[in-house]
Amino acid sequence: MPTQMDDMNQVKRRSASRHSLHLDKRENLVVTGMLEMISFNTETVTSETEMGIIVIKGANLHVGRINPDNGELVVSGQIDSITYNNPSGEKAKSLLGRLFK
């Protein structure tokens, strides 16, 4: 018999599968699975996604489209970095950090 925890885990897995990033030539980024726009300016775009808080840094950043109905965010400009923060506010470990713990 499924428990409430099983149901929550299924919802989490389904939600996470809708999150994706598509970066083209470090100039155009499409993020799906966006839940809420937190802040943006020409150097930083911060948004809550289904996989945590995403921070996009660069220069001359422009938010071309925010569509909360389908969870899409489009950012253009010079994209220098994309990082995720855990919901607790702690920075997620990098791939190398996880491999060499």
Beta strands, then each sheet from edge to edge (+ up, - down):
strand 1: 20-24
strand 2: 28-32
strand 3: 34-40
strand 4: 44-49
strand 5: 52-67
strand 6: 72-85
sheet 1: 1+ 2- 6+ 5- 4+ 3-
end
